[in-house]
Amino acid sequence: MQQFLDLSNLRQVLPLDSGIAALHPDEAVYESMLGSWEQQQRSRSLTDATINERTTVVRHFGEYAGSYPWKWQASDLDDYSSFMRSKNLAVSTIRHRQGILQVFCSYLVSPDYDWVEICETKFGDTPSQICLPWNTTKHLVDNEGHPGRRALTLDEIETLFNYADSRVEAAVRNGRKGALAALRDAQMFKTAYSFGLRRAELRGLDIQDLHGNARVPQWGQYAAIHVRWGKASKGSAPKRRTVLLVPELAWWIDGMTQWIEEDRSLFIPGSLAALWPTERKTRVSLEYIDRRFTALRREAGLDPALSLHCLRHSYVTHLIEYGYADRFVQEQVGHQHSSTTAIYTSVSGDFKNRILADALHRFNDLEKS
C-alpha cells in the first residue's frame, strides 16, 4: 500500500470507482480532474511542456491554498497573488499563472464536463471560477520588462566582444585549459548579436543550420542561419525562420569560419551536430549560456542590468539605425507584430540627432527654394 500514500505524483486519470477512490476520495477526484484536463489539452494538440507547466502551477496553488479545487475561493487567489508579489515575481509571471488557474477553473465549471455534479454528489461542494476581473492582473502596458534592460551601444558591444577575445588570448598565452571553451563562448555570443537570436534559438543551432545566400555567394555557408527553435505561441511547435546576415555585421564570418573549420572539432563532438558542443559531447545548457554571459559582462565592466537578451534588443536597434525597413527587421527577429519590434528599439542619441539634422537640411532647402 506504500504506493498509494502519495498520490500527488500520479500522472494518470484515476477511476472514481477504484479502491483508491474509496480510501482517498478527495485525492482520487483531484487526480482525475488533473488527468482529464491534461487529456483535454492534448486533444487541442498542446505540447507536453505546456501541459506539464500548467499542471505544476495548479498543483502549486493547491498546495498553497491547502484545499481541493471544489473548496477554492477568490480570496485564496488574492492571498496567492500577494505571495507571488512578495517573492518579487515579474508582473508577467503573476499574470501568466493567474491565467492558467483561470483556464483550469473554467474547465471544471464547464457544463460540457461532469465535475460540478461529481463534486456536489461526493463532497456537497462545487468548484467555481476564482479568477475574476477585479482580482487578476491586467495587461495595461506594452512593455513590462525591467527598465534597465536595454540595447547595448556600439561601444558597449565592442567592449564586450573585445574582452571576450582577450580572455581567449590570455588563456592560450598562459596555457590554460579553458581556452577552447572561451573561444566557443566568444563566437557564440557574437552569433547571438549578429543574428538577433533568443537564448534557446542560439543553443539549438546545429552545423546544418548555416546556409548560403545566392545574393552574396562570396559569404559561402555563412550568409544565413536557419532558426528551428523559435519562440512558440500557445503551446504550438517552435517557429522556424531564416535570418540573413547583413553587410554591417559581416565581420562575424571570419570568426565563424575559424570556429567551424578549425576549432569546433577539437571538442571531438563525434556525431553531435550541435554548433556549440561541450567537453562531454553535449549541447551547452541554457543555464551555462546565462552564467557565462553574466561573467563576461561583469568582468568587462558593463552595466549589471544588461542580460543576454539585451543583445537581441541591440540587434533590432542597430538594424533600425543602419536604415533597414521595419518590416525587414520584424521578419529577421521573428516577431508576429510590429509593435513588439518597436518595444525592442531604443535608438541612440547620435542616430536621432542625425535624423533631425537631415530633416533640418531638407527644411532649409525648401525655404530657400
C-alpha positions as CSV (number, residue, x, y, z in Angstrom):
1,M,0.0,0.0,0.0
2,Q,3.0,2.3,0.2
3,Q,2.5,3.3,-3.5
4,F,-0.9,4.8,-2.6
5,L,0.3,7.1,0.2
6,D,1.5,9.9,-2.1
7,L,-1.0,10.2,-4.9
8,S,0.2,13.7,-5.9
9,N,2.8,12.3,-8.3
10,L,0.4,10.1,-10.3
11,R,0.1,11.4,-13.9
12,Q,-3.0,9.4,-14.9
13,V,-6.7,9.6,-14.5
14,L,-7.9,7.5,-11.5
15,P,-11.2,5.7,-11.9
16,L,-13.6,7.1,-9.4
17,D,-14.9,3.7,-8.5
18,S,-11.4,2.3,-7.8
19,G,-10.2,1.1,-4.4
20,I,-8.0,4.2,-4.2
21,A,-11.1,6.4,-4.5
22,A,-12.7,4.5,-1.6
23,L,-9.6,5.2,0.6
24,H,-8.9,8.7,-0.6
25,P,-11.9,10.0,-2.4
26,D,-10.8,13.7,-2.4
27,E,-7.4,12.8,-3.7
28,A,-8.8,10.5,-6.3
29,V,-11.2,13.1,-7.7
30,Y,-8.4,15.7,-7.7
31,E,-6.1,13.5,-9.7
32,S,-8.9,12.6,-12.0
33,M,-9.6,16.3,-12.6
34,L,-5.9,16.9,-13.5
35,G,-5.7,13.8,-15.6
36,S,-8.8,14.6,-17.6
37,W,-7.7,18.2,-18.0
38,E,-4.4,17.0,-19.4
39,Q,-6.2,14.8,-21.9
40,Q,-8.4,17.7,-22.9
41,Q,-5.3,19.8,-23.6
42,R,-3.7,17.1,-25.6
43,S,-6.8,16.9,-27.8
44,R,-6.1,20.6,-28.6
45,S,-2.5,19.5,-29.7
46,L,-0.8,21.5,-26.9
47,T,2.7,20.4,-26.2
48,D,3.7,18.2,-23.2
49,A,5.9,21.1,-21.9
50,T,2.9,23.4,-21.9
51,I,0.6,20.9,-20.2
52,N,3.2,20.0,-17.6
53,E,3.8,23.6,-16.8
54,R,0.1,24.3,-16.4
55,T,-0.3,21.2,-14.1
56,T,2.6,22.3,-12.0
57,V,1.1,25.8,-11.5
58,V,-2.3,24.3,-10.5
59,R,-0.6,21.9,-8.0
60,H,1.5,24.6,-6.5
61,F,-1.6,26.8,-6.0
62,G,-3.5,23.8,-4.5
63,E,-0.6,23.3,-2.0
64,Y,-0.6,26.9,-1.1
65,A,-4.3,27.1,-0.6
66,G,-4.3,23.9,1.4
67,S,-7.5,22.7,-0.2
68,Y,-9.0,21.0,-3.2
69,P,-10.5,22.8,-6.2
70,W,-14.1,22.5,-5.0
71,K,-13.2,24.5,-1.9
72,W,-11.1,27.2,-3.6
73,Q,-12.3,30.7,-3.2
74,A,-11.4,34.1,-4.8
75,S,-9.8,35.1,-1.5
76,D,-7.3,32.2,-2.0
77,L,-6.2,33.7,-5.3
78,D,-5.9,37.1,-3.6
79,D,-3.5,35.5,-1.0
80,Y,-1.6,33.6,-3.6
81,S,-1.1,36.7,-5.7
82,S,0.2,38.6,-2.7
83,F,2.6,35.7,-2.0
84,M,3.9,35.9,-5.6
85,R,4.4,39.6,-5.3
86,S,6.3,39.1,-2.1
87,K,8.7,36.8,-4.0
88,N,9.4,39.7,-6.5
89,L,8.0,37.7,-9.4
90,A,7.6,39.6,-12.6
91,V,4.1,41.1,-13.3
92,S,4.0,39.0,-16.5
93,T,4.7,35.8,-14.5
94,I,2.0,36.6,-12.0
95,R,-0.5,37.3,-14.8
96,H,0.6,34.1,-16.6
97,R,-0.1,31.9,-13.5
98,Q,-3.4,33.6,-12.9
99,G,-4.3,32.8,-16.5
100,I,-3.5,29.1,-16.0
101,L,-5.7,28.9,-12.9
102,Q,-8.5,30.7,-14.8
103,V,-8.3,28.2,-17.6
104,F,-8.4,25.3,-15.2
105,C,-11.4,26.7,-13.2
106,S,-13.2,27.3,-16.5
107,Y,-12.7,23.7,-17.4
108,L,-14.0,22.5,-14.1
109,V,-17.2,24.6,-14.2
110,S,-17.9,23.9,-17.9
111,P,-21.3,22.2,-18.4
112,D,-19.5,20.0,-21.0
113,Y,-17.9,18.1,-18.2
114,D,-19.3,16.5,-15.0
115,W,-17.0,17.9,-12.3
116,V,-19.7,20.2,-10.8
117,E,-22.1,17.2,-10.4
118,I,-19.4,14.8,-9.2
119,C,-18.1,17.2,-6.5
120,E,-21.6,18.1,-5.3
121,T,-22.5,14.4,-5.0
122,K,-19.3,13.3,-3.3
123,F,-18.4,16.4,-1.2
124,G,-21.5,18.6,-1.1
125,D,-19.5,21.4,-2.6
126,T,-18.7,22.6,-6.1
127,P,-15.8,24.3,-7.9
128,S,-16.2,27.9,-9.1
129,Q,-14.3,30.5,-11.1
130,I,-11.9,32.2,-8.6
131,C,-10.1,34.4,-11.2
132,L,-12.3,37.4,-11.6
133,P,-11.8,40.8,-13.4
134,W,-11.2,42.6,-10.1
135,N,-8.6,40.2,-8.6
136,T,-6.4,39.4,-11.6
137,T,-3.5,41.3,-13.1
138,K,-4.4,43.2,-16.3
139,H,-2.0,43.8,-19.3
140,L,-2.1,47.6,-19.3
141,V,1.2,48.4,-21.0
142,D,3.1,47.0,-24.0
143,N,6.4,46.7,-22.2
144,E,6.6,45.3,-18.7
145,G,10.3,44.4,-18.8
146,H,12.9,45.8,-16.4
147,P,13.7,49.4,-17.4
148,G,17.4,48.7,-17.1
149,R,17.3,46.1,-19.8
150,R,18.2,48.0,-23.0
151,A,20.1,47.8,-26.1
152,L,23.9,48.0,-25.8
153,T,25.6,50.9,-27.6
154,L,28.0,50.1,-30.3
155,D,30.8,51.0,-27.9
156,E,29.5,48.5,-25.4
157,I,29.2,45.8,-28.0
158,E,32.8,46.4,-29.0
159,T,33.9,46.4,-25.3
160,L,32.1,43.1,-24.6
161,F,33.5,41.3,-27.6
162,N,37.0,42.7,-27.3
163,Y,37.1,41.5,-23.7
164,A,35.8,38.0,-24.8
165,D,38.6,37.8,-27.4
166,S,41.1,38.9,-24.8
167,R,40.1,36.1,-22.5
168,V,40.8,33.6,-25.3
169,E,44.2,35.1,-26.0
170,A,45.1,35.2,-22.3
171,A,44.1,31.5,-21.9
172,V,46.2,30.5,-24.9
173,R,49.2,32.5,-23.8
174,N,49.1,31.1,-20.3
175,G,48.4,27.5,-21.5
176,R,45.1,27.3,-19.5
177,K,42.7,24.5,-20.2
178,G,39.7,26.8,-20.7
179,A,41.0,28.4,-23.9
180,L,38.8,26.4,-26.2
181,A,35.7,26.9,-24.2
182,A,36.4,30.7,-24.1
183,L,36.8,30.7,-27.9
184,R,33.4,28.9,-28.2
185,D,31.7,31.3,-25.9
186,A,33.0,34.4,-27.6
187,Q,31.8,33.2,-31.0
188,M,28.5,32.0,-29.5
189,F,27.7,35.5,-28.1
190,K,28.8,37.2,-31.3
191,T,26.4,34.9,-33.2
192,A,23.6,35.9,-30.8
193,Y,24.1,39.5,-31.6
194,S,24.8,39.2,-35.3
195,F,21.5,37.4,-35.9
196,G,19.4,38.7,-33.0
197,L,18.8,35.3,-31.5
198,R,17.0,34.3,-28.4
199,R,18.8,32.1,-25.9
200,A,17.0,28.8,-26.8
201,E,17.4,29.6,-30.5
202,L,21.2,30.1,-30.0
203,R,21.5,26.9,-28.0
204,G,19.6,24.8,-30.6
205,L,21.7,25.7,-33.6
206,D,23.3,22.8,-35.5
207,I,26.0,22.9,-38.2
208,Q,23.4,22.2,-40.8
209,D,21.6,25.5,-39.8
210,L,24.3,27.5,-41.5
211,H,23.2,28.5,-45.0
212,G,24.3,30.4,-48.1
213,N,22.6,33.2,-49.9
214,A,22.7,33.4,-53.7
215,R,22.8,37.2,-53.5
216,V,26.2,37.0,-51.6
217,P,27.9,33.8,-52.9
218,Q,31.3,35.1,-51.5
219,W,30.0,34.5,-48.0
220,G,29.6,30.8,-48.6
221,Q,27.6,28.9,-46.0
222,Y,27.8,31.9,-43.6
223,A,25.3,34.1,-45.2
224,A,22.2,33.0,-43.2
225,I,21.1,30.9,-40.3
226,H,18.0,28.7,-40.2
227,V,16.4,29.0,-36.8
228,R,14.4,25.9,-35.8
229,W,13.7,26.6,-32.2
230,G,11.9,29.9,-32.4
231,K,9.6,31.0,-29.7
232,A,6.3,29.0,-29.8
233,S,2.9,30.5,-29.2
234,K,0.0,29.0,-27.2
235,G,1.6,25.5,-26.9
236,S,2.3,25.1,-30.6
237,A,5.6,23.8,-32.0
238,P,8.6,26.0,-32.2
239,K,8.5,28.5,-35.0
240,R,11.1,28.4,-37.8
241,R,12.6,31.3,-39.7
242,T,15.7,32.1,-41.7
243,V,17.8,35.1,-40.6
244,L,20.0,36.7,-43.2
245,L,23.4,38.2,-42.3
246,V,23.5,41.9,-43.0
247,P,26.7,43.5,-44.5
248,E,27.3,45.7,-41.4
249,L,27.8,42.5,-39.4
250,A,29.8,40.5,-41.9
251,W,32.8,40.8,-39.6
252,W,31.2,37.7,-37.9
253,I,32.2,35.5,-40.8
254,D,35.9,35.3,-40.1
255,G,35.4,34.1,-36.5
256,M,32.7,31.7,-37.5
257,T,34.8,30.2,-40.3
258,Q,37.7,29.6,-38.0
259,W,35.3,28.0,-35.4
260,I,33.7,25.6,-37.9
261,E,36.8,24.7,-39.9
262,E,39.4,24.5,-37.2
263,D,38.3,24.8,-33.6
264,R,35.0,23.0,-33.1
265,S,36.5,19.6,-34.0
266,L,38.9,20.0,-31.0
267,F,35.9,19.2,-28.7
268,I,35.7,15.8,-30.6
269,P,31.9,16.0,-30.8
270,G,31.6,12.9,-32.9
271,S,28.1,12.6,-34.4
272,L,26.8,15.5,-32.3
273,A,25.7,18.2,-34.7
274,A,25.4,21.0,-32.1
275,L,27.1,24.2,-33.1
276,W,28.2,24.7,-29.5
277,P,29.4,21.3,-28.1
278,T,30.9,20.7,-24.7
279,E,33.7,18.6,-23.5
280,R,31.1,16.0,-22.5
281,K,29.9,15.8,-26.1
282,T,26.6,17.5,-25.2
283,R,25.0,20.8,-26.2
284,V,25.7,23.8,-23.9
285,S,22.9,24.3,-21.5
286,L,20.7,27.4,-21.2
287,E,22.0,27.9,-17.6
288,Y,25.6,27.8,-18.9
289,I,24.8,30.4,-21.5
290,D,23.3,32.8,-18.9
291,R,26.1,32.2,-16.5
292,R,28.9,32.8,-19.0
293,F,27.3,36.0,-20.4
294,T,26.9,37.3,-16.8
295,A,30.5,36.7,-16.1
296,L,31.7,38.3,-19.3
297,R,29.5,41.4,-18.8
298,R,30.7,41.8,-15.2
299,E,34.4,41.3,-16.0
300,A,34.1,43.7,-18.9
301,G,32.8,46.3,-16.5
302,L,29.4,46.8,-18.2
303,D,26.0,47.7,-16.7
304,P,24.9,44.9,-14.4
305,A,21.3,45.3,-15.7
306,L,22.3,44.0,-19.2
307,S,21.3,40.5,-19.9
308,L,21.9,38.1,-22.8
309,H,18.5,39.1,-24.2
310,C,19.8,42.7,-24.5
311,L,22.0,41.5,-27.4
312,R,18.7,40.9,-29.3
313,H,17.5,44.4,-28.4
314,S,20.8,45.7,-29.6
315,Y,20.4,43.8,-32.9
316,V,17.0,45.4,-33.6
317,T,18.1,48.8,-32.6
318,H,21.2,48.8,-34.7
319,L,19.5,47.5,-37.8
320,I,17.0,50.3,-37.5
321,E,19.9,52.8,-37.1
322,Y,21.6,51.3,-40.2
323,G,18.4,52.2,-42.1
324,Y,16.7,48.8,-42.6
325,A,13.0,48.8,-43.1
326,D,10.8,48.0,-40.0
327,R,9.2,45.1,-41.8
328,F,12.6,43.5,-42.6
329,V,13.7,43.8,-39.0
330,Q,10.5,42.3,-37.8
331,E,10.9,39.3,-40.1
332,Q,14.6,38.9,-39.1
333,V,13.8,38.5,-35.4
334,G,10.6,36.5,-35.9
335,H,8.1,39.0,-34.3
336,Q,4.5,38.4,-35.2
337,H,3.5,42.0,-34.6
338,S,5.4,45.2,-35.5
339,S,4.6,46.7,-32.1
340,T,6.7,44.0,-30.4
341,T,9.7,45.0,-32.6
342,A,9.1,48.7,-31.7
343,I,9.4,47.8,-28.0
344,Y,12.9,46.4,-28.7
345,T,14.0,49.6,-30.4
346,S,15.9,52.2,-28.4
347,V,17.9,54.2,-30.9
348,S,20.9,56.2,-29.8
349,G,21.0,60.0,-29.4
350,D,23.5,60.2,-32.3
351,F,21.0,58.5,-34.6
352,K,18.2,60.8,-33.5
353,N,20.4,63.8,-34.0
354,R,21.4,62.6,-37.4
355,I,17.7,62.2,-38.4
356,L,17.0,65.7,-37.1
357,A,19.9,67.2,-38.9
358,D,18.7,65.6,-42.2
359,A,15.2,66.9,-41.6
360,L,16.5,70.4,-40.9
361,H,18.6,70.3,-44.0
362,R,15.6,69.3,-46.1
363,F,13.5,72.1,-44.4
364,N,16.2,74.7,-45.1
365,D,16.4,73.7,-48.7
366,L,12.6,74.1,-49.1
367,E,12.7,77.5,-47.5
368,K,15.4,78.6,-50.0
369,S,13.6,77.3,-53.0
